[in-house]
Amino acid sequence: MAAESSGNLRIVVVGHVDHGKSTMIGRLLHDTGSLPEGKIEELRQMSERRGMPLEWSFVLDSFQAERDQAITIDTTRIWLRTPGRDTVIIDAPGHREFLKNMISGASDADAAVLVVDAVEGMRDQTRRHAFLLKLLGFSQIAVVINKIDLLDDPKAKFTALSEEVRDYLGSLDLVARFIIPISAYRGDNLVNRSDHTGWYSGPTLTEALDHFQPQRSATDRPLLIQVQDVYKFDERRIIAGRVTSGTVRNKDRLLFSPGDRTASVARIESFGHSDPPTSATAGESVGLILDEQIFVERGQVASLVDSAPPLSDVFRAQLFWLANQPMKTGASYRIKLGTAIANVTVKAIESVVDLDTLDVRHTDRVERNDLANVVLRASTQLPFPGERHDPALGRFVLLDGFDVAGGGLASLEGFPDQRRSHVVAGSNIKKVESLVTRTEREARSGHRGIVIWLTGLSGAGKSTLAQGVDRLLFSRGFNSFVLDGDNLRQGLNSDLGFAPDQRVENIRRVGEVAALFASAGTIVLSAFISPYQVDRARARAAAAGSFHEIYVKASIETCEKRDTKGLYRKARTGEIKEFTGVSAPYEVPVMPDLVVDTDMDDVSSSVTQLVEYITRVSRV
C-alpha cells in the first residue's frame, strides 16, 4: 500500500447524517478496485446476517455501534486509487453529537466533498459542516447530490438544489468547484458516467477529485519543524519532530520559538535510513542533533533564523464550540496548537454566528454548536503562521479538562508580532551615566519623576485630561509635560502608520522617551490609546518603577458621541483601516494603578482625581 506523502491528495467527506457519505465511499472503493480481495464477500455475509441488502457503508463503519445504528462515530481513513493519483479518503461523522470527530478528521485535509441528500436537501448539519469547512480554511470543495435515483424529476430537483447550495456556500465566501448528481448505492457518476443522468454533462466524482491539488507544496514554504520530544541516546541528544514545511539541511542555523535560542544542525537522523540523510523535506519525521546544547522542549517550532513565525500570547480565534457548558469571558481552557499545549483565558467574545441564518449576535456566552469569534490570551507566547506560512498551522483544539471543548482557526489579525525584541543594533555602544543624579534632579523639582500613562479608546478623554492635569500641576509648581499621540506622530513618529507592528513601534518609542523625561525628574503625562497589553508592559519596564497605568474608561458608545473628527464613522464605513475598538482590538488593562471613569465623572472631577493621585505617588 502507498505511503502517505505530501504529493498525495487528502479528501474529507462531510455532510448530514444518513445522507450517504459512508455508502458513497464504500461504493467508490469498490468501483475503483481499491478494496482488498475478499472484502465484497465479507460485506455480503455481514449484510445477510442483518437481513439487509449489500450495505456499502460497512466498508468503513469499523465500530460495531456504527453498524448497529448506521451512523459514523469516528473518522476513518482509507486509500483510494484514481487514474490521476493515490488519494486519502477521510470519512467524517455526520451526526451532531460527533462534531468534534468531524473537526479532527477535516483538520489536515486538502479538499472536501460535501454530501447532500437529493430528497431531504440542505439540513442543519449540512450547513454546520459547510461553515466548518470555511472555518478550517477550505478552498477546494465538491458537492455531490446523492440519492438522485429516488427522484421523479431528477434534473429539476438537481438544478434547484444546486442553486440553493451555491447560494449558501456563497454567503460563506465558499465556492463549490463541482456539483455532481450521484447515486452512491448504484454507483451513478462516481467512477463511470451514468445512463440515468444523460442530462448531466459534468465530470464524475473521481474526475473531479483528480482536478484538485494538494495544498501549495509545503516544501516551497519557509522551514517549520514542530518539536515533538527530546530524547537522549548514549551521548546523542536528539530533537524529534515533523517537518511541516520547507527543507532542513545539515549546517542550517535554526531558531527555536518561543525562546529565541539558536543552534546549527550537526546531523540529521531519519527513521528507515541506513545512512544519515543530509536533508529532510516537508512531511518527514526526523531527529536533529545540534552543534551545541541548548534548551529545547516539546511544543516549540524550529525555523530558519530569517523566516521565523510570528509569536504572541494574545490572538483572535474563530471557533466551533462543542462543550455542554457554555464558553464565557474569563473562562480558562487548554489549547493544543501543533505540538504546543498552553493554558488560555477568554478575553473577549466578539460575536456569535447563527449557523442557520448566518445572523451575527453579540452576547457574553457561546453555547454548544455555536460558531464564535473570540480573543484568547495564552499563558505563554505561541507560534502562529505568518503570511508565507501555511494558514492551516493556526488550526487548534481547546480542551476543558481532558475533553475536547472546541476547535478552530487562530490568527494574529489586529495583533502585532511580539517577537520583536528591539535589541541594540550597534555593538560599540556604551551607556553614559549623567554627572547629575536622578535623586538630585528630583530634589530640585520637589517631587519624583514619574510616568502617568493614560490609556483608553479614542474619545475616552485621555488628551483632555492630560492637558487639564498639566495645567493644574504647573500652577502648583510641579514640573510636568504632556506627550500626546497626535503631536508625536507629526514629528518623532511621523514615519509610522497604524498597522499592528507600527503601533508597537510607536508605543516603544514613546515609552523610551517618557522614561527619559521621568529620569530627569519630570512628571510625564502620556496620552495614548496603546491598545496592546504587552506594549504597555514594555513601557512600564522602560520606566523602571516609575510607571503608573491609568485606565481612562469610557464605553464605545460614549466615545463615538464625542468623536468630533468623525473617525468612528469613517472606520465603520471602511474608510479608516485598523481603527481601535472597531476593526482593531483594545485590551483593557488587567490591573491598572487607577481607573478614571469618564462615563460617570465630568472633566473637572476626573482631573481632580488624577491630580490627587499624582500628588500622592510623586512625593519625594
C-alpha positions, -999 to 999 in steps of 0.1 A, spaced: 0 0 0 12 35 -8 27 56 20 11 89 26 32 118 13 29 155 5 22 146 -31 -10 127 -23 -44 143 -20 -63 141 13 -101 144 9 -125 147 38 -161 137 31 -187 156 52 -225 160 54 -256 154 74 -261 120 90 -279 95 67 -271 114 36 -249 86 23 -213 95 29 -201 61 40 -222 44 13 -206 66 -13 -171 59 -2 -177 22 1 -191 20 -35 -163 43 -47 -137 20 -33 -153 -10 -50 -157 7 -84 -120 19 -84 -107 -15 -74 -94 -2 -41 -109 -29 -19 -87 -58 -8 -95 -92 -21 -124 -109 -3 -139 -77 10 -170 -79 -11 -179 -114 1 -173 -103 37 -198 -74 31 -224 -97 16 -222 -121 46 -223 -92 71 -254 -77 54 -271 -111 52 -266 -117 89 -285 -84 95 -312 -92 70 -304 -64 46 -292 -60 10 -255 -53 4 -246 -23 26 -216 -4 12 -211 17 43 -200 -14 62 -166 -10 44 -158 19 67 -180 15 97 -154 -1 118 -172 0 151 -200 -24 160 -220 5 173 -219 21 139 -231 -10 121 -260 -13 146 -270 23 145 -260 31 108 -240 62 118 -203 71 117 -189 78 151 -152 83 144 -132 94 114 -119 66 91 -91 70 67 -86 47 37 -66 48 5 -84 53 -29 -68 47 -63 -79 70 -90 -65 73 -125 -47 105 -115 -32 97 -81 -35 79 -48 -60 97 -26 -66 95 11 -103 95 18 -114 107 53 -149 97 63 -160 122 89 -191 117 112 -223 135 102 -242 131 135 -243 163 156 -231 145 187 -198 137 170 -189 171 155 -156 171 174 -146 140 155 -156 156 122 -133 186 131 -104 164 139 -109 144 107 -111 175 85 -82 194 101 -54 181 78 -73 175 46 -65 193 13 -101 193 -1 -136 184 9 -166 166 -6 -199 177 9 -227 151 5 -263 164 2 -294 141 1 -314 149 -30 -347 141 -12 -340 159 21 -319 188 7 -298 211 29 -302 202 65 -290 220 97 -260 197 99 -252 202 63 -250 239 69 -229 234 100 -204 213 82 -202 238 54 -194 265 79 -168 243 95 -152 240 60 -149 277 59 -136 278 95 -109 254 86 -99 273 56 -110 250 27 -110 264 -8 -113 232 -28 -148 218 -24 -170 195 -44 -207 189 -37 -224 156 -45 -262 155 -47 -268 119 -36 -299 95 -40 -307 111 -73 -322 77 -83 -351 83 -58 -365 114 -76 -393 115 -101 -378 146 -118 -341 144 -110 -330 171 -134 -353 198 -120 -345 188 -84 -308 188 -91 -309 222 -107 -329 238 -78 -308 221 -51 -276 231 -69 -287 267 -68 -295 265 -31 -261 250 -24 -243 277 -44 -262 305 -26 -255 292 8 -218 285 1 -216 319 -15 -229 335 17 -199 319 34 -174 331 7 -171 295 -4 -173 282 -39 -182 246 -50 -158 238 -78 -181 209 -89 -217 199 -81 -223 163 -92 -256 142 -92 -249 107 -79 -265 75 -67 -240 62 -41 -258 28 -39 -259 22 -77 -226 39 -84 -240 65 -108 -214 92 -117 -189 80 -91 -163 65 -115 -184 59 -146 -208 83 -162 -244 71 -157 -270 65 -184 -296 76 -158 -284 112 -159 -279 118 -196 -289 155 -189 -257 160 -168 -225 168 -187 -201 175 -159 -173 153 -145 -177 121 -125 -166 123 -88 -132 107 -95 -126 131 -124 -134 160 -101 -111 147 -74 -83 145 -100 -88 182 -107 -80 190 -70 -44 196 -60 -26 191 -27 -23 225 -10 6 246 -22 37 224 -19 48 226 17 83 222 5 81 256 -11 71 273 21 96 285 48 110 258 70 90 249 101 96 218 123 72 211 151 92 197 181 75 165 194 100 155 220 137 154 230 155 121 235 189 112 248 207 81 234 242 74 246 260 107 240 234 119 215 207 144 223 181 141 196 153 165 189 124 147 173 99 165 152 80 166 120 90 189 91 57 206 84 71 228 56 103 237 39 135 217 39 161 213 67 197 206 58 229 199 76 246 231 89 213 251 88 211 277 116 178 271 134 159 294 157 136 277 182 104 296 191 94 306 216 126 311 234 147 325 205 176 301 211 197 292 181 219 263 171 231 247 139 222 212 126 251 189 131 234 157 119 200 146 107 187 112 119 158 98 100 138 66 106 143 40 78 176 54 65 207 33 70 229 63 62 221 97 78 205 119 53 218 154 46 184 170 43 147 163 51 116 179 35 80 186 44 61 156 56 91 137 70 97 129 107 133 135 117 157 136 146 181 165 148 214 166 166 225 202 172 261 215 173 255 229 208 234 220 238 205 245 241 172 241 259 145 227 235 112 212 245 80 198 230 57 225 216 85 247 202 88 253 165 122 253 147 127 276 117 155 293 98 166 325 116 153 348 88 119 332 84 107 327 119 69 325 126 52 354 145 49 350 183 21 362 205 3 354 237 -29 371 226 -47 362 194 -81 361 176 -98 328 171 -128 317 151 -140 285 168 -168 260 169 -180 252 204 -187 216 213 -189 215 251 -221 212 270 -210 241 293 -211 275 276 -179 294 270 -178 327 290 -155 356 292 -128 349 318 -131 311 315 -99 292 312 -90 262 290 -60 244 275 -51 249 238 -34 224 215 -17 243 187 5 220 167 25 202 194 22 231 218 -1 230 248 -8 261 269 -34 275 292 -56 302 277 -82 326 290 -111 340 271 -105 378 270 -135 387 248 -164 372 229 -166 395 199 -195 378 181 -215 346 177 -229 334 143 -262 316 139 -253 288 115 -289 285 102 -295 322 94 -258 334 94 -271 363 116 -244 377 139 -253 385 175 -233 400 204 -235 380 236 -215 372 267 -215 334 261 -210 308 235 -234 278 236 -229 243 223 -227 241 185 -222 279 182 -197 294 159 -179 324 176 -152 349 171 -132 354 203 -100 368 217 -78 344 237 -48 351 259 -23 323 264 -1 317 295 30 318 272 39 330 237 28 307 209 39 305 173 14 314 146 15 312 108 29 343 91 20 355 56 43 330 39 34 301 62 5 276 58 -27 291 74 -36 256 85 -8 259 111 -33 281 130 -57 252 135 -62 244 172 -83 225 197 -95 237 231 -96 213 260 -117 215 291 -100 191 314 -94 161 291 -124 167 269 -124 185 235 -144 217 241 -140 234 207 -117 239 178 -110 264 151 -85 286 134 -63 312 152 -48 343 136 -30 375 147 -54 397 128 -52 431 145 -24 420 169 13 426 165 41 400 163 56 401 198 88 386 186 105 420 181 129 423 210 144 457 199 180 447 208 206 474 203 217 472 167 252 486 173 280 467 190 302 495 201 277 513 223 281 520 260 256 537 283 268 571 296 259 580 332 250 616 339 271 636 364 238 648 379 219 620 396 182 614 394 179 620 431 194 654 428 171 664 400 140 652 419 152 671 450 154 703 430 119 696 414 105 688 448 88 657 435 97 623 419 99 619 382 71 595 371 52 584 340 14 587 341 3 565 313 -32 573 302 -47 545 281 -82 541 266 -102 542 235 -102 571 211 -126 597 226 -123 584 261 -108 617 272 -71 610 276 -57 641 259 -83 663 275 -74 650 310 -37 652 303 -39 688 293 -61 697 323 -39 679 348 -7 695 333 -22 730 337 -32 723 373 1 707 382 20 736 366 0 761 386 10 743 418 47 744 409 52 708 396 75 701 366 52 683 342 49 677 305 23 661 281 33 635 255 3 633 231 -2 608 204 -12 632 176 17 656 184 44 629 184 30 615 151 37 648 135 74 646 144 92 618 161 68 591 149 57 607 116 71 577 97 47 553 114 12 542 103 -14 523 122 -8 487 113 -2 464 143 36 463 141 38 501 136 16 506 166 41 486 186 70 507 174 50 539 181 45 529 217 80 516 221 94 550 212 70 568 234 78 546 263 115 552 260 110 590 257 87 590 287 113 571 307 140 596 299 117 625 309 109 607 342 147 602 349 151 639 346 126 645 374 96 653 352 60 642 357 52 628 322 16 627 312 15 602 282 -19 601 264 -20 572 240 -46 546 231 -18 520 234 -42 491 228 -19 461 235 -11 449 270 23 437 260 33 472 248 22 489 280 42 463 299 72 472 278 67 509 286 64 500 323 97 481 322 114 511 304 103 534 333 118 510 359 94 515 389 81 550 379 53 539 357 16 543 366 -10 529 343 -42 549 343 -72 534 325 -94 561 311 -126 542 309 -155 550 286 -179 529 266 -175 529 228 -210 544 225 -198 574 246 -166 577 226 -185 578 193 -207 606 206 -176 626 215 -160 619 181 -158 654 166 -133 642 139 -157 616 126 -131 588 130 -155 561 142 -179 568 113 -150 565 88 -138 533 105 -173 517 103 -175 525 66 -141 511 60 -125 545 51 -101 541 81 -85 507 85 -72 491 117 -92 515 140 -91 505 176 -124 495 190 -139 489 156 -116 470 133 -86 466 157 -86 453 193 -82 471 225 -70 451 255 -85 466 287 -58 468 315 -60 439 339 -47 457 370 -44 494 363 -30 516 390 -61 539 387 -93 538 368 -108 572 357 -144 566 345 -153 595 322 -187 579 316 -195 587 352 -174 617 360 -170 651 343 -137 665 332 -132 686 363 -138 657 387 -116 634 367 -87 660 366 -90 664 404 -89 627 409 -58 624 388 -40 653 404 -47 639 439 -33 605 428 -2 621 412 5 643 443 5 613 465 27 590 444 52 617 434 62 627 469 100 626 474 
